[in-house]
């Protein structure tokens, strides 16, 4: 050890390295002062770390503390060790061949007591220094005058590098807690490096980064430790220094950065809206003020309350009496206690369940190393609350008095102690006496209420009761006629009232009370007797009864009358008993009777039974009356006699049908007599009003329309007419041809229609014929059906369709027109002869002109159809649209025309222009037919229809010219006269076919040819010319220079 080792290869020239080593193994003087106030155990206490204030941080760093989001400034070497120590020159520390540290020429040792172990640099960097460093000459005292104290600094543990995504950071523990380097650009401290005691670092963003970073309460990295430590360290370094340290491309970096800027950390602050609660008293309950636990909603407060006290949590709608209770941050609550409870509620100082999360930094004693940061939960001793309330017992005295209402005397008194606000209920007492009488309750049986806050009295009132009597006397003799009655017992001062006996029978004499029976008064304070006087009465009997042997008694008057009085009795003129029995009085209707003393008197009034005779005149079908009812009265034993009468109803004399009820004559008995005479009239009045027979094809049948008149002779609801729907009372509507019935229809009166239809069947018909048909009303009873005279039957003719062809030669008829009319319907009424309705076909055609071959000819066929049935023109049969086709020999067909062929003729359907309307009640249809449009091919003269042109017929090779609506013959056709015709489809209801005959005269050729016999009439002469000089002898008449130009070119 004597010689100084100066090998250049082991010499550490850098002052930075020297300072780093010394800061690892030694305490600088400034830290000693701070360490004397905080022991190692104190440094590890989160509660006391939190108490280190900003001033202590400034004292430690020697500069002003910067709060908020800005990073603190990096401490300098002078700030950590002081200017004097920093100025000391240390020549060098060296490492010998064994890797042992040398201070000058002397080795450094570690160990305890006399143990001296050489200090190796590599071991110190990994394991740290937990024992003193020394030299043999105690150089420690010369350098700093202090050895390293294991109790004055945090335990720093370096666990090696963590690499992720291209970034490398250190994995640290401070006092066993995961920590992060937050100055990434500085060197990494080794295990046991010398650091200041950890202090709170109140930077909101760093706190949030630790909260959501690796090992934080809301760790966002899951179990991915490497990624979590690297990202958390880099983000903390960026927040602390303000410089980007890389790693932003690593997954989770941006999220942790965003949470550090915008996230949140639970707050452990606690307070009460009210701590000292006043107590009020209402509805029998002591109740405190309401207070609120002002804290994070996740924070809870648990405390114990007395068994008599109940907590009511208004926020959670929850209550609990006595024992441990818990409230949450934001809860409103209060306390209740019974009225008889006296005691104090005092929770003492209590803490919330939530701890504070605090960011902690530990600054190296050498500025050459990184500051380390981490987060810890701790309990803040200042965050306490205390709840207090004082309850007082509530009691008063209740007096219960029982008193006589008249005298006010107290009969009985009671006393009870009760609690203010409680409900009370007290009752009256039985078996009490007042003045020797039973004390009767004159009040409510019980009284209840709520105890007031002072002494109070409840009073029950009582009274006494006495007896009331009545005695009965004969007014004339004063004799007692009945023993005395007890009327009742009444309370003093109350009103009594009763009805006295109005009559008393004593020794067969009836007594009646004199004066009013109603007795009343006020009950005195003693028993009382009332005297009642009566007059004597005896019986009087009066009868009202039938004088015949039945001796029905209608009324019996048996009443007592005052002795010595004369009484008049009057009987009614009639007595009416149940069952419409009326009795008439025979004799005087009044009598006067003197009432004898002790003797009965009587009288009888005689009556006879009155009976009625009722004669009804009724309709047999409806039961309704057809004449006024005949009614008169007789008496029992009188004679009577009745019979039917003649009754007129409009044009009808009603038919007498039958009688029922009582016999028509005899002697009146005890019953009323009712005789019913029944009549009737025809149900309906009807007749044939019109018959129509329409024309149709024989194979279709002929429709027949029948119109009837119908008058219901019975008014009102037809369902009440008995025979209206009777299928045994019917009428037939029959259709005859001559004496042969074709068909019929049977109807009841209700079902007979005013319109019906028949059809003459086809097996009864032939084409183009007419026969007379008759419709009849028959098979009826004239008492049920009134058929109008002259309207029993109607006959008219029925026509079948013509179904033939009308031929018309247009050239033979000078007017070139014609017409035909046919019957379409006949009609017969009772008032008119048969009327025929017609359809008329008018036709007109223009004769075809003579024409040269190859030329076209026009035509026009006019066709007018009218039908006198108007809108009913198709009632019997369908009237088709009018169509006409042109027929010509097939030899006149041009080469490419594709008209259909019928026999030896070609068929050309003409174009139709049609109009129809109703005119003066007739249906009118007009048609005009012309040839279809024709197309002519240029140069060839070939003919084509519009359909062929539209379908691009393959034979069309040249330009098409308009040929108009014409019929063309072939250019090279033979001359002569050719028969042609026009044929229609079926026309009208008579299915008429029209055929118009005509011819085409081909009198000359279009082109002159050598064999022509009509050269002088032929149209065109073809002459060859020289193309270069077509007309050397001069321009022919009618030719122009443009014609010459066309030839030459």
Secondary structure, 3 states (H helix, E strand, C coil): CCCCCCCHHHECCCHHHHHHHHHHHCCCHHHHHHHHHCCHHHHCCHHHHHHCCHHHHHHHHCCCCCCCCCCCCCCCHHHHHCHHHHHCCCCCEEECCCCEEEECCEECEECCCCCCEECEHHHHHHHCCCCCEECCCCHHHHHCCCCCCCCCCCCEEEEEEEEECCEEEEEEEECCEEEEECCCCCECCCCCCCECCCEECCCHHHHHHHHHCCCCCCCCCCCCHHHHHHHHHHHHHHHHHCCCCCCCCCCCHHHHHHHHHHCCCCCCCCEECCCEECEEEECCEEEECCEEEECCCCCEEEEEEEEEEEEEECCCCEEEEEEEEEEECCCEEEEEEECCCCEEEECCCEECCCCEEEEEEECECCCCECCEEEEEEECCCCCEECCEEEECCCEEEEEEEEEECCCCCEEEEEEEEEECCCEEEEECCCCCEECCEECEECCCCEEEEECCCCCEEEEEEEECEEEEEEEEEECCCCCEEEEEEEEEEEECCCEEEEECCCEEEECCEEEEECCCCEEEEECCCCCEEEEEEEEEEEEEEEEEEECCCCCCEEEEEEEEEECCCEEEEECCCEEEECCCEEEEEECCCEEEEECCCCCCEEEEEEEEEEEEEEEEEEECCCCCEEEEEEEEEEECCCEEECCCCCCEECCEECEEEEEEECCCEEECCCCCEEEEEEEECCCEEEEEEEEEEECECHHHCEEEEEEEEEEECCCCCHHHCCCCCCCCCEEEEEEEECCEEEEEEEEECCCCCCEEEEEECHHHCCCCCEEEEEEEEECCCCCCEEECCCCCEEEEEEEECCCCEEEEECCCCCCCEEEEEEEEEEEEECCEEEEEEEEEEEEEECCCCCECCCCEECCCEEEEEEECCHHHCCCCCCCCCCCEEEEEEHHHCCCCCCCEEECCEEEEECEEEEEEEEECCEEEEEEEEECCCEEEECCCCCEEEHHHHHCCCCCCCCCEEECCCCEECCCCCCCEEEEEEEEECCECCCCEEEEEEEEEEECCCCECCCCCCCCCCCCECCCCCCCCCCCCCCCCCCCCHHHHHHHHC
